[in-house]
Amino acid sequence: HVHLVESGGGLVRPGGSLSLSCADSRWPSRFSSMSWYRQIPGQAREFGARITESGGSTNYADSVTGRFTIYRDNGKNAVRLQMNSLKPEETAMYYCRASSADAEDYWGPGTQVTVSP
């Protein structure tokens, strides 16, 4: 049973930073990659960043490149997303997605990020 746990969301001022975490006891052995997405109410869920199980490959959406960093925290069986220079339009629910080698996907319940003065 996969049980992704996201944490680290909250309220931050524009230009500020937050660090999100997505943990599962089976990471990294159970999954081939983990990703972060976000969703604004009324809009489609959009991709943010992805990291492979080995940590050797990462990729980012153009909108976050240079400001967000995804990395492994193996000591805690987690993947973290460091978000810097946050903008008000990035207020959204942030979701973790874990993907297995046989194309199974699992989603966490999400963590709310609010960027506001």
C-alpha positions in Angstrom: 0.0 0.0 0.0 1.4 3.3 -1.1 0.9 6.2 1.3 2.4 9.4 0.2 2.6 12.1 2.8 3.2 15.7 1.8 4.2 18.5 4.2 5.7 21.9 4.3 3.0 24.0 2.8 1.8 27.2 4.4 1.6 31.0 4.0 4.5 32.9 2.6 5.0 36.4 1.4 5.8 37.2 -2.3 9.5 36.6 -2.9 9.7 34.2 0.0 10.6 30.5 0.2 9.1 27.2 1.2 10.4 23.7 1.3 7.9 20.9 0.6 8.4 17.3 1.4 6.9 14.1 0.0 7.6 10.9 2.0 6.9 7.3 1.6 8.7 4.4 3.2 9.1 2.7 -0.1 11.1 5.5 -1.7 13.4 5.2 -3.6 13.2 1.4 -4.0 9.5 1.2 -5.0 9.4 4.0 -7.5 11.2 5.1 -10.7 10.5 8.7 -10.2 8.7 11.3 -8.1 7.2 14.6 -9.2 5.5 17.7 -7.9 2.4 19.2 -9.5 0.2 22.1 -8.5 -3.4 22.9 -9.1 -5.3 26.2 -8.8 -9.0 25.8 -8.2 -10.8 25.7 -11.6 -7.6 24.9 -13.5 -5.9 21.8 -14.6 -3.2 20.3 -12.5 0.2 21.3 -13.9 3.6 19.8 -13.8 6.3 21.4 -11.7 9.4 19.2 -11.3 10.5 15.6 -11.5 13.4 13.5 -10.2 14.4 9.9 -11.0 14.9 7.3 -8.4 18.7 7.5 -8.8 18.6 11.3 -8.4 20.6 11.4 -11.6 18.0 13.2 -13.6 15.7 16.1 -12.9 13.5 18.2 -15.0 11.4 21.3 -14.4 8.6 23.3 -15.9 9.8 26.5 -17.6 7.8 28.5 -15.1 9.8 27.3 -12.1 13.3 26.7 -13.6 15.9 28.6 -11.7 13.7 29.1 -8.7 12.6 25.6 -7.6 14.9 22.7 -6.8 13.8 19.0 -6.4 16.1 16.7 -4.6 16.2 13.4 -2.7 16.2 13.2 1.0 16.9 9.5 1.4 17.5 9.7 5.1 13.8 10.4 5.4 12.6 8.4 2.4 11.5 11.6 0.9 11.7 14.0 -2.0 11.9 17.7 -1.3 11.0 20.7 -3.4 12.7 23.9 -2.4 10.8 26.8 -3.8 12.3 30.3 -3.9 11.1 33.7 -5.1 7.5 32.6 -4.8 4.8 34.6 -6.6 1.2 35.2 -5.6 0.0 33.4 -8.8 1.7 30.3 -7.5 -0.8 30.0 -4.7 -2.2 26.5 -5.2 -2.5 23.0 -3.8 0.8 21.2 -4.4 0.7 17.4 -5.0 3.3 14.7 -5.0 3.1 12.0 -7.6 5.1 8.7 -7.4 5.5 6.6 -10.5 6.6 3.0 -10.7 8.6 1.3 -13.4 5.4 -0.5 -14.6 3.6 2.8 -15.1 1.6 2.9 -11.9 1.0 6.3 -10.5 0.2 7.3 -6.9 -0.8 10.7 -5.6 -0.7 12.3 -2.2 -3.5 14.3 -0.7 -1.8 17.6 -1.4 -0.4 20.5 0.7 -1.6 24.1 0.4 0.8 26.9 -0.5 -0.5 30.4 -0.2 1.7 33.3 -1.4 0.3 36.6 -0.1 1.5 39.8 1.4 
